[in-house]
Amino acid sequence: MINVAIAETAPVMTTADGIPLKVSLQRALRRSRIRAFMLTAPLLAFILVAFVLPIVDMLIRSVDNAIVSEVFPQTTVALKQWDQSLGELPDETIYAAAVTDIKIAFEEKTLGQAARRLNYEIPGMSSMFRSTGRQARTMTEAPFKEQLIAVNDRWGEIKTWALIKRESGTVTASYFLKSVDMAYDVDGNIVREDENRRIYVNLFGRTLAMSALITILCLLLGYPIAYLLATLPLRTSNLLMIMVLLPFWTSLLVRTTSWIALLQTQGILNDIMVFVGILSDDGRIQLIHNKIGTIVAMTHVLLPFMILPLYSVMKTIPPSYMRAAQSMGANPMTAFIRVYIPNTVAGIGAGAILVFILAIGYYITPALVGGQSGTFISNFIADHISVTLNWGLAAALGMLLLALVMGCYLLYDKIVGIDNMKMG
């Protein structure tokens, strides 16, 4: 009771302006947090606009399918009553609704958008809708079924109506299915694509395999260079560092096209091998527009990204470690393998994951030197965005590629540990 009374009567500590000290400290802490947030707000806004929002937009586009129901509203409603499992074509009411929607869409110039969307699933849909749109204006009286079939035989096929019904929802899984070489059949079941149309799974495998090979080559070539940078005298190492950084001062396009001049059949490398007698003039080898060209050019482009993390870690390793190992009886090679290399694991991990992730997303260099066998999945994503305009499939492929990168990142974190990665 005495302690409670003392506590109740003890004076409250205040600041010079009479504010309780506890309240003043809380206000100061709140102001410091607001100040820190304001300093980082531009960076957060940049990340949100340049990274988060594009990913969200890409995810939405990969499943968005509102165009069919918007262009064919009456047909969409009418097809809900049609059971395709019976093996019969829709009745006259659905054909009439389709003619009405096609007339309106043709006048509003939206028919081509829906036709292009359906053409992604079954080739030939675009031309079918174009020819139907031009002749639908003359269709004023029933029967509309015979008139549509007379325009194009596809209107008499169940798979055409099954496609329209399936893709009339606001979301679709078709893009993701196609990105893994799957598709819907006439009955709506998920099946594998025809063998001659299975391309994306092989592309993903090729992208991962070639990226891993490029990463290994960068490590094998970059490790000795980084070791020299870290151990040579300052003047020599600075000169070598300038040579490592020199590619950053040269355009990527210039560096890539230089390899075309070096590696092509009539290029410098083949000319040298013919001159010294290694090859005959008729036996020149193809080193460009294939996997070899992609691997060589991308290894050259990405090599500095492996050297710099390795160098930054090697520079922090005291030379006394190697001398101590040799003084205890280890020969130079044993000391290097058992002492020096383990201390560079952080740099190896940082360089490897950096090069691997960059290699997966490259598309300029493979497009120029890769040919048919040396292109990556990123080249097809760019092609769907700029050439075929199939943004939904491009978004689905991009999301799968992002998932693969995140999976590799998590695997690296589980095996090596992200806390052990050092960039300097």
N, C-alpha and C positions, 0 to 999 in steps of 0.2 A: 504493500500500500504506500509505503514511503517512497519507493522507486517510481511508482506511477505518478504520485503527486509532484515529484521533482521533475519528471518528464513533461508533465503538463504545464508546469510553471517555468521551464527552461526557456530562455530567450531564443527566438528564431533568427538565424544568421541571415543578414540582408546585404545587398550591395550598397554602394554609395547613394544611389537614388531611391533607396527604400524597398526595392523589389527583393523578394526572398531569393536566397542564393540558388536553391534547387530550381526554381522557375527560370531564373536567369540562365543557368547552365543548360536547361532543356531548350530554351529559345536559341541560345548560341549553337547548340548541336543541330537544331532544325535548320538554322540559317546556313551552317556549313554543308549540310546535306543538299539543300536547295542549290547552293553555289556549285557544289560538285556536279549535281545533275545538269545544271545549265551549261557547264563546261563540256559535258559529254553529250548534250542534246544534239548538236550538229552531227556528230558521228552516228548517234542512234538514228537520226532522221535519214542520214545517207544510207545506212544499212537497211532501213525499212524500205526506202524507195528503190534502191539499186539491187537489193538481194531478196528481201522477204516478199515484197509485192509481186515481183516477176515469178517467183516460185509458186505463190498462191494462184496467180493468173494461169500459169502453166498447168497446175493441177486442175483448175476449173475447166480449161479447154480440153483436157484429156478425157473428160467424161461428159462435156456439154453436148446436148443433142436436141436443142429446142427448135432448130430450124425446120424440121419436117412437120412437126405439129403446128407450127406457126403458118407455114405455107399451105398445108392441107388440113385445115381444122375440121371441115365437115367429113372428109374421108377418114380422119383419125377417129372421130366419134363413131362413124358407121362401122368401121372395122372391128370395134370392140365386140360386136355381136357375131362376128364371123369365126367359125371354128375350122382352122386349117387342117386339123387332124382327120377330118372327114374325107379329105381328098377332093373336095369340090371347090369350084371357083366361086367367088362372091356373087351375090344376087344383083339384080338390076339396080337396086337402091344404092349400093356402094359404087357401082359404075357411074351412076348419075351424080353422086356426090363428088367423085373424082373429076368428072368433066367440069363441074361448077368450080371446084378449087383450081383446076388448071387454067380455066379462062381468066379468073381473077388474078392468079399469080402471073400469067403471061402479060396481062395489061399492066400490072404493078412492077414488072421486071424482077420478080423474086423467084420465078420458076427455076432459073439456072442455079441458084444457091442450093435449093433442095435437091435438084438433079445431081449436082456435083457431090453433095453429101452421100446420096445413095450410090453414086458411081464408084465411091471408094470401096463399097461392099461388093457390088456386082458390076464389072465393066460393061459398058453399053447402056447404062441407065440414062446417062446424060443425053446421048443422041436420041433415045426413045422419047424423053420428055420434050426435047426441042421440036422434034417432028410433030408430036402430039399437040404441043402448044400452038403451033402454026395452024393446025387444022381443026382445033377444038372450037374455033369461032363459028364454024359451019354446022356444028352439032347442036341443033336446037330442039329436036324431038327424039323420043325413045324409038327403038331400043339403042341405048348407048353402048351396051356390051359389044354388040357386033361391030359398031362403028370404031370403037377403040381398038379392037383386035384387028380390024382391017387396016388401021394406021400402022400398027406394029404388033407382030405376033407375040411379043413378050407380055402384052396385056392378057393373053390367054394362058399364061403360065402361073401356077400356084406360087412359085418361089418369088415372083415379083410382088404379089400382094402380101406374102409372108414377110418380105423385107420391109415393105412400107409399114406394116403393122408393128413389127419388132422395133423399128427405128423411130416410131412416133412418140416415144417417151421423152421426157426432158433430160434424162441421163442415159448413158450407154456404156457398156463394157467392151464394145467392139474394138475401140482403138487399142486398149491394153491387150486384148486377145490377139489382134493382128501383130502387135509388137513382139509376141512370143510365138508367132507362127500358128496361131489357133484361129478358129472362126466358128460361126453358127452355121448349121445345116438348115435345110428347109423346115424341119420340125422344131427348130430352136435349140437343138442340142449342140454342145461345144465339142468340136472335132478338130483334128489337126489339118492344117492346110495341105493342099496337094504338094507332092514332093518338089515339083519344079517352082513352087512359090514360097518355099521355106528359106528365108534369107536372114532374118533378123537374129535368130538364136546363134547361127554361125558367125554373124557379124559381132555380136557381143563377145563370143568366145575368142574370135580373132583379135578384137580390141584389147581384151584383158591379157591374152598371151603375148601379143607384141609389146604392149605397155610394160609387162613384167620383164621381157627380154631387154627392152631399151633401158629399163631401170638397172638391170644387172650389168649391162655394158657400161653405163654411166658410172656405176660404182667401181668396176674394174679399171676403167680409164681414169676416173677422177681421184681415186684414193692415192695413187703414187704422186699425182700432181699436188694434191693438198698436203701430202707429207713433205714434199720439197718446199712448198710455200712456207710451211711451219718451221722447217729446220735449216734452210739456207740462210746465209747472211742477209741483212736487211736490204742492201742495195740490189742484190740478185733477186731476192723474193719480191721486191717491189716491181722490178721489170717483168717478172713472171706473172704477177698479179695483173699488170696492165694487159698482158696478152690474154689472160683469162677473161677480163672484163671487156676486151675489145669487141667481141660479138654483140654486146648490148648497145654499142654505138653504131651498129650496122643494121639496116632494115631487115626484118625477117624475110621479106620477099626476096631481097637481094641474096641473102645467104642460101635460101632454098633454090633459087634459080641457078646459083653458082654450082650447086651439086648436079644440076641437070647438064651443065657444060662439062663437068668432070666425068660423070658416070654414063652418059649416053653411049650408044654403040660406036659412034664416030667421035667420041669425046677424048679428053686428054688421057685419062687412065688407060683406055683401050689402046690408044696410039702408043703410049709408052710400052705396054706389054707386047704389042706387035713389033715395036722397034728393037726391043731387047731379045726377041725371039721366043717369048713365053707363049704367045698366041700367033696363029697365022692370020692373014688379013681376012680370010673367009671364016675364021673361027672366033670372031669377036663375040664377047658375052654381053648379055643384056643385064645391066646393073641398075636401070632406072625404070620407072613406071611398073614397079612390082614391089614385093615385100622388102627386098634388099634395099631399094632406094629409100623407102620409108624409114627403115631401121637406121640406115647410115645418116640420113639427113636429120632425123629427130634426135638421134644420139648426139650429134654435133650441136643442135640447137639447145638441148636440155642439159648438156654437160656442165655448164657453169652453175646451174641450180643444185648440182650434187657437190661440186668442189667447194663452194662457199660455206655451207654448213659444216662440212668436214674440216675445213681449214679453221673455222672459228672455234671448234672443239679441240683440235690438235694444238692450237696455239696456247691453250690453257694447261696442257700436260707438261709438267716440269721435266726437263732432261735428266734430272737426278733419278727418276724412276728406272730408266734404262740402265744407267750406270750402276745403280744398286742391284738390279737383277744380274748384271754381268759380274759384279763383284762377289755375288753369292754362287757363282759357278755356271750360270746360264750362258750359252753362246748367243751371239747377236740375233740369230733367227728365232731361237727359243724365247729370248726376252721380248722380241717384237711380237711374236704370236701370243704369248701368255701374259704379257704386261701391257704392251702398247695398244694392241687392237681392242682388248676389252674396255679400255678407257675411251675409245672412240665410238662405242656403240651408240651413244646419244646422237652423234653427228651422222652416223650411218643411217639410223632410223629417220632422222629429220630429212636428210637428203633423199632417201628412198621414197618416203611417202610423198614428198614434194614433187619429185620427178614423176612418180607413178600417176598421181592425180592430174598433173599437167598433161602427161602423155595421153591419158584417157580422153581428155576433152579437146585435143588438138584436131583441127580439120583443114587448116590452110596448107600445111606441109604435106600431109597425105594426099590432099586433092591435087597438088602439083606434081608430086613424084611417085605416088602410090599406084597409079593405074587401077586396074580392076581388082587385083589381088592384094593391094596394099592400103586400101581405104579403111577407115574406121567407122564406127556407128555414128560418130558426130558428123561425118560427111553426108550421111543419109538424112540426119535431122535437119541439117542446113538445106539439103535438096528439097525436103518436104515443105520447108518454110518458104523458100524463095522460088521454087520451080513448080512443084505439083500443087502448092497451096493447101496441102492437107495438114493444117495446123494441129488438128486433133491427134493425128498419129505422131506428128513431131513432138507434141507435148507428152504423149504417153511414153515414147522412146526416151525423151529427156528425163521424165520422172523415174523410169527404170534405171537409167544411167546414174542419176543422183542417188538412188537407193543402193546401187552397186558401190559407188564411192563411199557412202556412209557405212556400208557393210565392211568394206576394206578398212576403213578408219577404225571401226569398232573391233575388228579382228586384230589390227595392229595394237590397239590399246590393251586388248586381252593378252596378247603374246609378249609384247615389248613393254607396254605401259606408256601412255602419253606423257606422264610426268617425267619420263626419262628422255624425252625429245628436247634437244637444245638447238636453237638456231644461232647461238652466239653467247 
